[in-house]
Amino acid sequence: MVDADIQFTKDKIPVICHGKILDNISNGKGDLTLKTLNELRNFDFGNKYFKNVKIMTFEELLKLCKKHN
């Protein structure tokens, strides 16, 4: 089972992200829904344990699930 929160970027691409406020979930600033996917790819969504974590699109998540059955 996979539980994922989906948000839509400014360019209407579904991405996997728990929240919409970038200040709380990445090293970016502002509202996730006001950024394009290309802009979001510049931010690190990691935390103190993980670095250089890039935002994942819904399509990328589906491909990962398929790969791992």
N, C-alpha and C positions, 0 to 999 in steps of 0.2 A: 504494500500500500504506500502511496505517496501523498503527502499533504503539502500543498503549495499555495501561497498567496499570489494572485496575479494582479498586476497593475498595468496600465496602458501608458506608453510614452507619448510625448507630444505628436510623434509621427504615427501613432496608433498601433504600435507594435507591443504585443503582450510580453511582459517580462515577469520573472519570478522575484518577488521582493515582499518582505513582510510589511513594510511601512512605506509611506509616500514622502516623508520629510527626510531629505538626504543628510541633513546635519546629524540625525540620530542613527543612521544606518550605513554611512560611508564617510569619506573625506570630502564629499561635495557639499554644496549649500543649496537650499531652496527645496522646491516641490518637484519630485520625480516626474510627475505628469506634465511639467512644463519644459522638460528636456527631451531631446531626440535620443535615439539609441546610440548614435555616434558620440554624442556628448556624454552619455552615461558610461560608455566604455572607457572613458578617461579616469573614472573614479575607482577607488579601492573600496570594495564592500566587505573587506575582511575585518577582523577585530584584533584584540591583543594576542590571540593565538594563531591567526591566519593572516597572511599578508598577500597583496596582489591578487585578491579575489575579484573577478570581473562579474558583472551582472549577467544572468543567464536568460535567454529568451525562452518562451514557452515551447517553441519548436525545438530548441536545443535540449530542453528537458525531456521532451517526448523521444527524441533520438537516443538520449542516454538511457531512458527506461527500456526502449526496444533492444538496445545493445546488451543490456543486463537482464533481459526477460522480466 
